[in-house]
Amino acid sequence: MLIGVPTEIKNNEYRVGLIPASVRELVSHGHQVLVQKDAGSSIDFSNREYLDAGAELAGTPDEVFLRAGMIVKVKEPQPDECAMLRNGQLLFTYLHLAPDPRQTELLIKSGATCVAYETVTDEHGGLPLLAPMSEVAGRMSAQEGAYHLEMAQGGRGVLLGGVPGVAPAKVLIIGGGVVGENAAAMAVGMGAEVTIIDRSIARLRELDNDYKGRVRCIYSTTTILEKYALDADLVIGAVLVPGAAAPKLLTRDMIRRMKRGAVIIDVAIDQGGCFETSHPTTHEKPTFVVDDVVHYCVANMPGGVARTASMALNNATLPFTLALADDPIRAMMRDHNLLNGLNVHAGQVTYKAVAEALGYDYVPATEALKQAT
């Protein structure tokens, strides 16, 4: 198969769908790879490295989309890119469709087969293609929170770890999954007072055992959420409902009553955000203020450390990319975990949470693929 890698065009997005090492693997398996010129140059993957790995270079995104049977990206296709997709073409990338009716409409119209990184599963019930970016975003959330607590950034002027004689900042992490665990690791490492709340007793037990009392692990209720949010200097929203829109856990009223200059980091913004006052921001202008609370809602956080993030993402996606390139329909029919990644196929919505969120008829992925064979 001819696999195309366009340059990402989302604001301040420098990650790349395939790094040169991945291109080499695909070429060694008999595939062709067409990479848009300079797709990885901003993160020091040169055109020469891609050529040496066996790729061909394309001058424009139009050429990539026109010639490739499979498109591998990082972020969801922007409207101009959706317009270049065609019937029968395979798209493999992050999609986050539930809070994005316009993108969903365009992908349905395209007739393409769209497999979302964020809903591919593994045998343990995990999300292996979301996990590496969740690790990055979780670690970044503590860094960004510490930075935006500084006075010059609009924050309270609180040092995350405090100093001898002065208490550290209070950090609340909502959600104990991959994002939350990595946020906690960084925040604890910087000396903050950390609380994680979650609705899974089993997960709270795991985290409590891991941190040996260095982190409060509290069962989440509305009362608990309100109590700890109002007392926090930094709140990190780390909730995830796979494939669906994030629940709004902090209300406008709660945020209005938070400390002046407190910071909230909405890592769930790709799925619509878990704070009522959130809206997407960019790395160029990452924050806004509502009721004296600093909101950081960058929709592609890992793009801020794009080289690390691209390498971590490729480590996870490459086996699935190879399987799809060999025979996409057969690969999905044989592997239910990969099948779970199918969100849109031939004009049909094949992921239940997306269909329910946006009001489309739901066609099970297996049924949709059988119609195509």
BALOBA-1460 file (C-alpha; in Angstrom, 3 decimals):
// residues 373
<rec num="1" residu="m" x="0.000" y="0.000" z="0.000"/>
<rec num="2" residu="l" x="1.064" y="3.596" z="-0.556"/>
<rec num="3" residu="i" x="0.986" y="5.353" z="2.814"/>
<rec num="4" residu="g" x="0.845" y="9.152" z="2.901"/>
<rec num="5" residu="v" x="2.128" y="11.427" z="5.657"/>
<rec num="6" residu="p" x="1.037" y="15.073" z="5.325"/>
<rec num="7" residu="t" x="2.485" y="17.932" z="7.336"/>
<rec num="8" residu="e" x="0.242" y="18.720" z="10.308"/>
<rec num="9" residu="i" x="-1.577" y="22.032" z="9.869"/>
<rec num="10" residu="k" x="-3.316" y="22.481" z="13.214"/>
<rec num="11" residu="n" x="-2.132" y="25.553" z="15.104"/>
<rec num="12" residu="n" x="1.339" y="25.012" z="16.586"/>
<rec num="13" residu="e" x="1.252" y="21.281" z="15.838"/>
<rec num="14" residu="y" x="4.744" y="19.989" z="15.037"/>
<rec num="15" residu="r" x="4.335" y="16.251" z="15.565"/>
<rec num="16" residu="v" x="4.554" y="13.941" z="12.564"/>
<rec num="17" residu="g" x="2.531" y="10.818" z="11.782"/>
<rec num="18" residu="l" x="5.516" y="8.643" z="10.871"/>
<rec num="19" residu="i" x="9.105" y="9.179" z="11.966"/>
<rec num="20" residu="p" x="11.939" y="7.896" z="9.708"/>
<rec num="21" residu="a" x="12.390" y="4.689" z="11.735"/>
<rec num="22" residu="s" x="8.723" y="3.821" z="11.171"/>
<rec num="23" residu="v" x="9.030" y="4.570" z="7.463"/>
<rec num="24" residu="r" x="11.930" y="2.122" z="7.267"/>
<rec num="25" residu="e" x="9.848" y="-0.599" z="8.921"/>
<rec num="26" residu="l" x="6.948" y="-0.077" z="6.526"/>
<rec num="27" residu="v" x="9.221" y="-0.078" z="3.473"/>
<rec num="28" residu="s" x="10.926" y="-3.270" z="4.676"/>
<rec num="29" residu="h" x="7.458" y="-4.876" z="4.746"/>
<rec num="30" residu="g" x="6.897" y="-4.031" z="1.095"/>
<rec num="31" residu="h" x="4.936" y="-0.786" z="1.442"/>
<rec num="32" residu="q" x="5.579" y="2.604" z="-0.148"/>
<rec num="33" residu="v" x="5.597" y="5.792" z="1.894"/>
<rec num="34" residu="l" x="4.986" y="9.298" z="0.586"/>
<rec num="35" residu="v" x="5.965" y="12.050" z="3.036"/>
<rec num="36" residu="q" x="5.206" y="15.707" z="2.485"/>
<rec num="37" residu="k" x="8.400" y="17.718" z="2.230"/>
<rec num="38" residu="d" x="9.523" y="19.154" z="5.603"/>
<rec num="39" residu="a" x="6.790" y="17.251" z="7.505"/>
<rec num="40" residu="g" x="9.268" y="16.439" z="10.284"/>
<rec num="41" residu="s" x="11.888" y="19.141" z="9.817"/>
<rec num="42" residu="s" x="10.674" y="21.321" z="12.698"/>
<rec num="43" residu="i" x="11.478" y="18.498" z="15.127"/>
<rec num="44" residu="d" x="14.790" y="17.615" z="13.468"/>
<rec num="45" residu="f" x="13.648" y="14.753" z="11.226"/>
<rec num="46" residu="s" x="15.143" y="15.924" z="7.959"/>
<rec num="47" residu="n" x="13.989" y="15.214" z="4.417"/>
<rec num="48" residu="r" x="17.269" y="13.337" z="3.929"/>
<rec num="49" residu="e" x="16.447" y="11.006" z="6.818"/>
<rec num="50" residu="y" x="13.093" y="10.188" z="5.229"/>
<rec num="51" residu="l" x="14.711" y="9.566" z="1.841"/>
<rec num="52" residu="d" x="17.358" y="7.338" z="3.432"/>
<rec num="53" residu="a" x="14.562" y="5.385" z="5.153"/>
<rec num="54" residu="g" x="13.008" y="4.682" z="1.754"/>
<rec num="55" residu="a" x="10.294" y="7.339" z="1.556"/>
<rec num="56" residu="e" x="9.385" y="9.466" z="-1.436"/>
<rec num="57" residu="l" x="8.852" y="13.184" z="-0.864"/>
<rec num="58" residu="a" x="5.761" y="15.089" z="-2.017"/>
<rec num="59" residu="g" x="5.701" y="18.815" z="-2.569"/>
<rec num="60" residu="t" x="2.114" y="19.455" z="-1.459"/>
<rec num="61" residu="p" x="-0.575" y="17.935" z="0.770"/>
<rec num="62" residu="d" x="-2.778" y="17.621" z="-2.318"/>
<rec num="63" residu="e" x="-0.317" y="15.150" z="-3.790"/>
<rec num="64" residu="v" x="-0.185" y="13.130" z="-0.575"/>
<rec num="65" residu="f" x="-3.966" y="12.837" z="-0.292"/>
<rec num="66" residu="l" x="-4.420" y="12.205" z="-4.021"/>
<rec num="67" residu="r" x="-1.919" y="9.368" z="-4.311"/>
<rec num="68" residu="a" x="-2.031" y="7.591" z="-0.948"/>
<rec num="69" residu="g" x="-4.373" y="4.737" z="-0.135"/>
<rec num="70" residu="m" x="-3.781" y="5.285" z="3.568"/>
<rec num="71" residu="i" x="-3.196" y="8.569" z="5.395"/>
<rec num="72" residu="v" x="-1.316" y="8.509" z="8.708"/>
<rec num="73" residu="k" x="-1.544" y="11.688" z="10.785"/>
<rec num="74" residu="v" x="-1.395" y="12.841" z="14.373"/>
<rec num="75" residu="k" x="-4.239" y="15.324" z="14.845"/>
<rec num="76" residu="e" x="-7.760" y="15.235" z="13.459"/>
<rec num="77" residu="p" x="-8.023" y="16.349" z="9.833"/>
<rec num="78" residu="q" x="-8.856" y="20.006" z="9.437"/>
<rec num="79" residu="p" x="-11.706" y="20.958" z="7.044"/>
<rec num="80" residu="d" x="-9.358" y="21.456" z="4.088"/>
<rec num="81" residu="e" x="-7.896" y="18.012" z="4.703"/>
<rec num="82" residu="c" x="-11.321" y="16.385" z="5.089"/>
<rec num="83" residu="a" x="-12.193" y="17.786" z="1.676"/>
<rec num="84" residu="m" x="-9.222" y="15.896" z="0.186"/>
<rec num="85" residu="l" x="-10.245" y="12.523" z="1.626"/>
<rec num="86" residu="r" x="-12.063" y="10.192" z="-0.747"/>
<rec num="87" residu="n" x="-14.271" y="7.135" z="-0.806"/>
<rec num="88" residu="g" x="-12.374" y="4.002" z="0.198"/>
<rec num="89" residu="q" x="-9.315" y="5.850" z="1.507"/>
<rec num="90" residu="l" x="-8.056" y="4.865" z="4.964"/>
<rec num="91" residu="l" x="-7.366" y="7.500" z="7.623"/>
<rec num="92" residu="f" x="-5.447" y="6.561" z="10.778"/>
<rec num="93" residu="t" x="-5.092" y="9.367" z="13.346"/>
<rec num="94" residu="y" x="-6.581" y="10.909" z="16.474"/>
<rec num="95" residu="l" x="-10.163" y="11.970" z="15.729"/>
<rec num="96" residu="h" x="-12.020" y="12.863" z="18.980"/>
<rec num="97" residu="l" x="-15.328" y="13.017" z="17.108"/>
<rec num="98" residu="a" x="-17.895" y="13.173" z="19.923"/>
<rec num="99" residu="p" x="-17.439" y="16.905" z="20.618"/>
<rec num="100" residu="d" x="-16.784" y="17.753" z="16.950"/>
<rec num="101" residu="p" x="-19.945" y="17.553" z="14.811"/>
<rec num="102" residu="r" x="-18.394" y="19.410" z="11.872"/>
<rec num="103" residu="q" x="-15.482" y="17.013" z="11.491"/>
<rec num="104" residu="t" x="-17.808" y="14.037" z="11.835"/>
<rec num="105" residu="e" x="-20.079" y="15.401" z="9.121"/>
<rec num="106" residu="l" x="-17.136" y="15.917" z="6.767"/>
<rec num="107" residu="l" x="-15.696" y="12.447" z="7.377"/>
<rec num="108" residu="i" x="-19.074" y="10.840" z="6.738"/>
<rec num="109" residu="k" x="-19.386" y="12.821" z="3.521"/>
<rec num="110" residu="s" x="-15.893" y="11.760" z="2.385"/>
<rec num="111" residu="g" x="-16.733" y="8.040" z="2.347"/>
<rec num="112" residu="a" x="-13.341" y="7.292" z="3.903"/>
<rec num="113" residu="t" x="-12.584" y="4.594" z="6.449"/>
<rec num="114" residu="c" x="-11.534" y="6.445" z="9.603"/>
<rec num="115" residu="v" x="-9.728" y="4.635" z="12.417"/>
<rec num="116" residu="a" x="-9.164" y="6.662" z="15.601"/>
<rec num="117" residu="y" x="-6.075" y="6.154" z="17.723"/>
<rec num="118" residu="e" x="-7.994" y="7.052" z="20.871"/>
<rec num="119" residu="t" x="-10.512" y="4.178" z="20.681"/>
<rec num="120" residu="v" x="-8.181" y="1.306" z="19.736"/>
<rec num="121" residu="t" x="-8.059" y="-1.015" z="22.751"/>
<rec num="122" residu="d" x="-5.848" y="-3.775" z="24.144"/>
<rec num="123" residu="e" x="-6.480" y="-7.083" z="25.875"/>
<rec num="124" residu="h" x="-6.359" y="-5.416" z="29.293"/>
<rec num="125" residu="g" x="-9.064" y="-2.879" z="28.484"/>
<rec num="126" residu="g" x="-6.521" y="-0.111" z="28.023"/>
<rec num="127" residu="l" x="-6.120" y="2.432" z="25.235"/>
<rec num="128" residu="p" x="-2.601" y="1.737" z="23.947"/>
<rec num="129" residu="l" x="-2.504" y="4.492" z="21.334"/>
<rec num="130" residu="l" x="-3.863" y="7.121" z="23.678"/>
<rec num="131" residu="a" x="-1.605" y="6.097" z="26.566"/>
<rec num="132" residu="p" x="1.699" y="7.584" z="25.313"/>
<rec num="133" residu="m" x="0.141" y="10.975" z="24.666"/>
<rec num="134" residu="s" x="-1.710" y="10.771" z="27.971"/>
<rec num="135" residu="e" x="1.630" y="10.165" z="29.668"/>
<rec num="136" residu="v" x="3.085" y="13.221" z="27.952"/>
<rec num="137" residu="a" x="0.030" y="15.401" z="28.649"/>
<rec num="138" residu="g" x="-0.080" y="14.295" z="32.277"/>
<rec num="139" residu="r" x="3.535" y="15.201" z="32.868"/>
<rec num="140" residu="m" x="3.163" y="18.470" z="30.982"/>
<rec num="141" residu="s" x="0.074" y="19.415" z="33.008"/>
<rec num="142" residu="a" x="2.080" y="19.647" z="36.212"/>
<rec num="143" residu="q" x="4.828" y="21.648" z="34.472"/>
<rec num="144" residu="e" x="2.353" y="24.040" z="32.882"/>
<rec num="145" residu="g" x="0.437" y="24.373" z="36.112"/>
<rec num="146" residu="a" x="3.590" y="25.282" z="38.020"/>
<rec num="147" residu="y" x="4.527" y="27.862" z="35.369"/>
<rec num="148" residu="h" x="1.101" y="29.492" z="35.197"/>
<rec num="149" residu="l" x="0.918" y="29.803" z="38.981"/>
<rec num="150" residu="e" x="3.617" y="32.449" z="38.614"/>
<rec num="151" residu="m" x="2.469" y="36.058" z="39.005"/>
<rec num="152" residu="a" x="3.661" y="37.062" z="35.533"/>
<rec num="153" residu="q" x="1.350" y="34.433" z="34.022"/>
<rec num="154" residu="g" x="-1.666" y="35.571" z="36.036"/>
<rec num="155" residu="g" x="-1.368" y="32.978" z="38.781"/>
<rec num="156" residu="r" x="-1.409" y="33.181" z="42.566"/>
<rec num="157" residu="g" x="2.346" y="33.553" z="42.884"/>
<rec num="158" residu="v" x="2.681" y="30.146" z="44.543"/>
<rec num="159" residu="l" x="5.722" y="27.893" z="44.162"/>
<rec num="160" residu="l" x="4.497" y="24.347" z="43.577"/>
<rec num="161" residu="g" x="6.935" y="22.764" z="46.033"/>
<rec num="162" residu="g" x="7.051" y="25.596" z="48.542"/>
<rec num="163" residu="v" x="10.246" y="26.187" z="50.548"/>
<rec num="164" residu="p" x="11.269" y="25.374" z="54.123"/>
<rec num="165" residu="g" x="8.890" y="27.283" z="56.341"/>
<rec num="166" residu="v" x="6.296" y="27.825" z="53.585"/>
<rec num="167" residu="a" x="3.693" y="25.211" z="52.628"/>
<rec num="168" residu="p" x="3.689" y="23.785" z="49.092"/>
<rec num="169" residu="a" x="0.895" y="24.347" z="46.621"/>
<rec num="170" residu="k" x="-2.216" y="22.197" z="46.818"/>
<rec num="171" residu="v" x="-2.826" y="20.198" z="43.642"/>
<rec num="172" residu="l" x="-6.093" y="18.409" z="42.884"/>
<rec num="173" residu="i" x="-6.063" y="15.810" z="40.106"/>
<rec num="174" residu="i" x="-9.492" y="14.710" z="38.901"/>
<rec num="175" residu="g" x="-9.140" y="11.193" z="37.492"/>
<rec num="176" residu="g" x="-6.617" y="8.507" z="38.355"/>
<rec num="177" residu="g" x="-5.956" y="7.103" z="34.889"/>
<rec num="178" residu="v" x="-2.823" y="7.469" z="32.790"/>
<rec num="179" residu="v" x="-2.997" y="11.282" z="32.688"/>
<rec num="180" residu="g" x="-3.700" y="11.557" z="36.391"/>
<rec num="181" residu="e" x="-0.994" y="9.110" z="37.400"/>
<rec num="182" residu="n" x="1.630" y="10.946" z="35.353"/>
<rec num="183" residu="a" x="0.476" y="14.343" z="36.573"/>
<rec num="184" residu="a" x="0.786" y="13.087" z="40.131"/>
<rec num="185" residu="a" x="4.274" y="11.725" z="39.530"/>
<rec num="186" residu="m" x="5.479" y="15.139" z="38.365"/>
<rec num="187" residu="a" x="3.618" y="17.128" z="41.014"/>
<rec num="188" residu="v" x="4.882" y="14.892" z="43.821"/>
<rec num="189" residu="g" x="8.385" y="15.121" z="42.369"/>
<rec num="190" residu="m" x="8.174" y="18.920" z="42.541"/>
<rec num="191" residu="g" x="7.114" y="18.726" z="46.180"/>
<rec num="192" residu="a" x="3.419" y="19.662" z="45.902"/>
<rec num="193" residu="e" x="0.644" y="18.503" z="48.207"/>
<rec num="194" residu="v" x="-1.316" y="16.211" z="45.880"/>
<rec num="195" residu="t" x="-4.825" y="14.791" z="46.014"/>
<rec num="196" residu="i" x="-6.237" y="12.410" z="43.385"/>
<rec num="197" residu="i" x="-9.968" y="11.766" z="43.238"/>
<rec num="198" residu="d" x="-11.535" y="8.961" z="41.227"/>
<rec num="199" residu="r" x="-14.654" y="6.777" z="41.249"/>
<rec num="200" residu="s" x="-12.804" y="3.475" z="41.069"/>
<rec num="201" residu="i" x="-11.951" y="2.124" z="44.507"/>
<rec num="202" residu="a" x="-9.652" y="-0.428" z="42.901"/>
<rec num="203" residu="r" x="-7.720" y="2.317" z="41.092"/>
<rec num="204" residu="l" x="-7.491" y="4.434" z="44.240"/>
<rec num="205" residu="r" x="-6.137" y="1.417" z="46.079"/>
<rec num="206" residu="e" x="-3.451" y="0.928" z="43.414"/>
<rec num="207" residu="l" x="-2.413" y="4.581" z="43.545"/>
<rec num="208" residu="d" x="-2.379" y="4.620" z="47.333"/>
<rec num="209" residu="n" x="-0.130" y="1.577" z="47.338"/>
<rec num="210" residu="d" x="2.178" y="3.125" z="44.717"/>
<rec num="211" residu="y" x="2.584" y="6.436" z="46.498"/>
<rec num="212" residu="k" x="2.818" y="5.065" z="50.054"/>
<rec num="213" residu="g" x="0.866" y="7.928" z="51.582"/>
<rec num="214" residu="r" x="2.538" y="10.738" z="49.597"/>
<rec num="215" residu="v" x="-0.733" y="11.341" z="47.709"/>
<rec num="216" residu="r" x="-4.259" y="11.534" z="49.118"/>
<rec num="217" residu="c" x="-6.465" y="9.112" z="47.171"/>
<rec num="218" residu="i" x="-10.110" y="10.082" z="47.703"/>
<rec num="219" residu="y" x="-13.346" y="8.671" z="46.307"/>
<rec num="220" residu="s" x="-15.048" y="11.241" z="44.088"/>
<rec num="221" residu="t" x="-18.436" y="12.702" z="44.951"/>
<rec num="222" residu="t" x="-19.810" y="16.145" z="44.165"/>
<rec num="223" residu="t" x="-19.183" y="17.171" z="47.776"/>
<rec num="224" residu="i" x="-15.567" y="15.966" z="47.712"/>
<rec num="225" residu="l" x="-14.939" y="17.529" z="44.315"/>
<rec num="226" residu="e" x="-16.225" y="20.890" z="45.481"/>
<rec num="227" residu="k" x="-14.320" y="20.762" z="48.778"/>
<rec num="228" residu="y" x="-10.929" y="20.029" z="47.257"/>
<rec num="229" residu="a" x="-11.373" y="22.254" z="44.190"/>
<rec num="230" residu="l" x="-12.138" y="25.304" z="46.313"/>
<rec num="231" residu="d" x="-9.027" y="24.666" z="48.405"/>
<rec num="232" residu="a" x="-6.686" y="23.947" z="45.466"/>
<rec num="233" residu="d" x="-4.061" y="26.172" z="43.901"/>
<rec num="234" residu="l" x="-3.926" y="23.936" z="40.819"/>
<rec num="235" residu="v" x="-6.638" y="21.625" z="39.454"/>
<rec num="236" residu="i" x="-5.811" y="19.145" z="36.680"/>
<rec num="237" residu="g" x="-8.791" y="17.668" z="34.824"/>
<rec num="238" residu="a" x="-7.731" y="14.176" z="33.778"/>
<rec num="239" residu="v" x="-11.027" y="12.390" z="33.125"/>
<rec num="240" residu="l" x="-11.753" y="10.231" z="30.093"/>
<rec num="241" residu="v" x="-14.809" y="8.452" z="28.759"/>
<rec num="242" residu="p" x="-13.386" y="6.582" z="25.727"/>
<rec num="243" residu="g" x="-14.731" y="8.023" z="22.499"/>
<rec num="244" residu="a" x="-17.364" y="10.132" z="24.234"/>
<rec num="245" residu="a" x="-17.596" y="13.746" z="25.323"/>
<rec num="246" residu="a" x="-16.034" y="14.481" z="28.701"/>
<rec num="247" residu="p" x="-18.414" y="15.117" z="31.627"/>
<rec num="248" residu="k" x="-18.478" y="18.661" z="33.040"/>
<rec num="249" residu="l" x="-17.186" y="18.106" z="36.557"/>
<rec num="250" residu="l" x="-16.372" y="21.638" z="37.686"/>
<rec num="251" residu="t" x="-19.355" y="23.943" z="37.290"/>
<rec num="252" residu="r" x="-19.181" y="27.671" z="36.618"/>
<rec num="253" residu="d" x="-20.305" y="28.286" z="40.195"/>
<rec num="254" residu="m" x="-17.505" y="26.134" z="41.634"/>
<rec num="255" residu="i" x="-14.913" y="27.915" z="39.512"/>
<rec num="256" residu="r" x="-16.284" y="31.314" z="40.547"/>
<rec num="257" residu="r" x="-15.626" y="30.367" z="44.189"/>
<rec num="258" residu="m" x="-12.085" y="29.076" z="43.678"/>
<rec num="259" residu="k" x="-9.049" y="30.967" z="44.929"/>
<rec num="260" residu="r" x="-8.107" y="34.106" z="43.028"/>
<rec num="261" residu="g" x="-5.253" y="33.228" z="40.666"/>
<rec num="262" residu="a" x="-5.784" y="29.477" z="40.910"/>
<rec num="263" residu="v" x="-4.955" y="27.518" z="37.750"/>
<rec num="264" residu="i" x="-7.000" y="24.806" z="36.056"/>
<rec num="265" residu="i" x="-5.532" y="22.553" z="33.364"/>
<rec num="266" residu="d" x="-8.189" y="20.843" z="31.223"/>
<rec num="267" residu="v" x="-6.430" y="17.843" z="29.686"/>
<rec num="268" residu="a" x="-9.843" y="16.557" z="28.542"/>
<rec num="269" residu="i" x="-10.355" y="19.518" z="26.198"/>
<rec num="270" residu="d" x="-9.901" y="17.267" z="23.134"/>
<rec num="271" residu="q" x="-13.101" y="15.555" z="24.239"/>
<rec num="272" residu="g" x="-14.952" y="18.794" z="24.917"/>
<rec num="273" residu="g" x="-13.425" y="19.592" z="28.295"/>
<rec num="274" residu="c" x="-14.348" y="18.619" z="31.846"/>
<rec num="275" residu="f" x="-14.796" y="22.163" z="33.189"/>
<rec num="276" residu="e" x="-17.918" y="24.147" z="32.368"/>
<rec num="277" residu="t" x="-15.939" y="27.286" z="31.532"/>
<rec num="278" residu="s" x="-13.399" y="25.587" z="29.239"/>
<rec num="279" residu="h" x="-12.866" y="26.241" z="25.563"/>
<rec num="280" residu="p" x="-9.927" y="25.132" z="23.410"/>
<rec num="281" residu="t" x="-6.770" y="27.239" z="23.335"/>
<rec num="282" residu="t" x="-3.448" y="26.971" z="21.500"/>
<rec num="283" residu="h" x="0.229" y="26.803" z="22.420"/>
<rec num="284" residu="e" x="0.515" y="30.313" z="20.996"/>
<rec num="285" residu="k" x="-2.123" y="31.655" z="23.398"/>
<rec num="286" residu="p" x="-2.623" y="28.874" z="25.944"/>
<rec num="287" residu="t" x="-4.650" y="30.551" z="28.684"/>
<rec num="288" residu="f" x="-7.633" y="32.736" z="29.422"/>
<rec num="289" residu="v" x="-9.141" y="33.934" z="32.694"/>
<rec num="290" residu="v" x="-12.683" y="33.397" z="33.963"/>
<rec num="291" residu="d" x="-13.680" y="34.688" z="37.403"/>
<rec num="292" residu="d" x="-10.006" y="35.283" z="38.291"/>
<rec num="293" residu="v" x="-9.126" y="31.634" z="37.588"/>
<rec num="294" residu="v" x="-6.476" y="30.917" z="34.950"/>
<rec num="295" residu="h" x="-7.660" y="28.314" z="32.402"/>
<rec num="296" residu="y" x="-5.109" y="26.313" z="30.385"/>
<rec num="297" residu="c" x="-7.022" y="24.385" z="27.702"/>
<rec num="298" residu="v" x="-4.537" y="23.607" z="24.922"/>
<rec num="299" residu="a" x="-6.136" y="21.017" z="22.664"/>
<rec num="300" residu="n" x="-2.863" y="19.415" z="21.559"/>
<rec num="301" residu="m" x="-0.704" y="19.577" z="24.654"/>
<rec num="302" residu="p" x="1.865" y="16.949" z="23.552"/>
<rec num="303" residu="g" x="2.550" y="19.084" z="20.483"/>
<rec num="304" residu="g" x="4.549" y="21.317" z="22.816"/>
<rec num="305" residu="v" x="7.182" y="18.576" z="23.115"/>
<rec num="306" residu="a" x="6.672" y="17.336" z="19.588"/>
<rec num="307" residu="r" x="9.847" y="15.313" z="19.079"/>
<rec num="308" residu="t" x="9.414" y="13.275" z="22.258"/>
<rec num="309" residu="a" x="5.699" y="12.909" z="21.563"/>
<rec num="310" residu="s" x="6.168" y="11.788" z="17.937"/>
<rec num="311" residu="m" x="8.631" y="9.099" z="18.935"/>
<rec num="312" residu="a" x="6.437" y="7.857" z="21.785"/>
<rec num="313" residu="l" x="3.359" y="7.812" z="19.556"/>
<rec num="314" residu="n" x="5.103" y="5.907" z="16.770"/>
<rec num="315" residu="n" x="6.301" y="3.273" z="19.231"/>
<rec num="316" residu="a" x="2.650" y="2.542" z="19.968"/>
<rec num="317" residu="t" x="1.042" y="2.987" z="16.545"/>
<rec num="318" residu="l" x="3.554" y="1.198" z="14.304"/>
<rec num="319" residu="p" x="2.247" y="-2.388" z="14.784"/>
<rec num="320" residu="f" x="-1.281" y="-1.231" z="13.989"/>
<rec num="321" residu="t" x="-0.105" y="0.821" z="11.023"/>
<rec num="322" residu="l" x="1.621" y="-2.247" z="9.606"/>
<rec num="323" residu="a" x="-1.465" y="-4.414" z="10.084"/>
<rec num="324" residu="l" x="-3.760" y="-1.866" z="8.431"/>
<rec num="325" residu="a" x="-1.369" y="-1.324" z="5.531"/>
<rec num="326" residu="d" x="-1.178" y="-5.054" z="4.843"/>
<rec num="327" residu="d" x="-4.971" y="-5.507" z="4.629"/>
<rec num="328" residu="p" x="-7.185" y="-3.039" z="6.529"/>
<rec num="329" residu="i" x="-10.500" y="-4.914" z="6.385"/>
<rec num="330" residu="r" x="-8.953" y="-8.255" z="7.274"/>
<rec num="331" residu="a" x="-6.849" y="-6.692" z="10.039"/>
<rec num="332" residu="m" x="-9.899" y="-5.171" z="11.719"/>
<rec num="333" residu="m" x="-12.051" y="-8.274" z="11.294"/>
<rec num="334" residu="r" x="-9.334" y="-10.429" z="12.883"/>
<rec num="335" residu="d" x="-8.456" y="-8.073" z="15.738"/>
<rec num="336" residu="h" x="-11.341" y="-6.758" z="17.820"/>
<rec num="337" residu="n" x="-9.045" y="-4.275" z="19.543"/>
<rec num="338" residu="l" x="-8.199" y="-2.648" z="16.223"/>
<rec num="339" residu="l" x="-11.852" y="-2.918" z="15.182"/>
<rec num="340" residu="n" x="-12.728" y="-0.763" z="18.203"/>
<rec num="341" residu="g" x="-10.769" y="2.014" z="16.536"/>
<rec num="342" residu="l" x="-13.142" y="2.215" z="13.578"/>
<rec num="343" residu="n" x="-15.299" y="5.332" z="14.020"/>
<rec num="344" residu="v" x="-16.554" y="6.067" z="10.496"/>
<rec num="345" residu="h" x="-16.719" y="3.760" z="7.472"/>
<rec num="346" residu="a" x="-18.222" y="4.428" z="4.043"/>
<rec num="347" residu="g" x="-20.532" y="7.159" z="5.326"/>
<rec num="348" residu="q" x="-21.637" y="5.285" z="8.457"/>
<rec num="349" residu="v" x="-20.847" y="5.992" z="12.116"/>
<rec num="350" residu="t" x="-19.454" y="2.790" z="13.594"/>
<rec num="351" residu="y" x="-18.606" y="3.908" z="17.125"/>
<rec num="352" residu="k" x="-21.572" y="3.915" z="19.469"/>
<rec num="353" residu="a" x="-20.513" y="6.757" z="21.768"/>
<rec num="354" residu="v" x="-19.997" y="9.071" z="18.785"/>
<rec num="355" residu="a" x="-23.364" y="8.141" z="17.261"/>
<rec num="356" residu="e" x="-25.138" y="8.758" z="20.558"/>
<rec num="357" residu="a" x="-23.350" y="12.055" z="21.216"/>
<rec num="358" residu="l" x="-24.091" y="13.492" z="17.769"/>
<rec num="359" residu="g" x="-27.437" y="11.911" z="16.921"/>
<rec num="360" residu="y" x="-26.388" y="9.557" z="14.112"/>
<rec num="361" residu="d" x="-27.630" y="6.055" z="13.447"/>
<rec num="362" residu="y" x="-25.148" y="3.567" z="14.861"/>
<rec num="363" residu="v" x="-23.927" y="0.757" z="12.607"/>
<rec num="364" residu="p" x="-21.736" y="-1.826" z="14.399"/>
<rec num="365" residu="a" x="-18.234" y="-1.888" z="12.947"/>
<rec num="366" residu="t" x="-18.383" y="-5.563" z="12.004"/>
<rec num="367" residu="e" x="-21.649" y="-5.065" z="10.147"/>
<rec num="368" residu="a" x="-20.299" y="-2.046" z="8.289"/>
<rec num="369" residu="l" x="-17.163" y="-3.891" z="7.199"/>
<rec num="370" residu="k" x="-19.133" y="-6.939" z="6.073"/>
<rec num="371" residu="q" x="-21.199" y="-4.692" z="3.826"/>
<rec num="372" residu="a" x="-17.957" y="-3.629" z="2.154"/>
<rec num="373" residu="t" x="-16.735" y="-7.175" z="1.440"/>
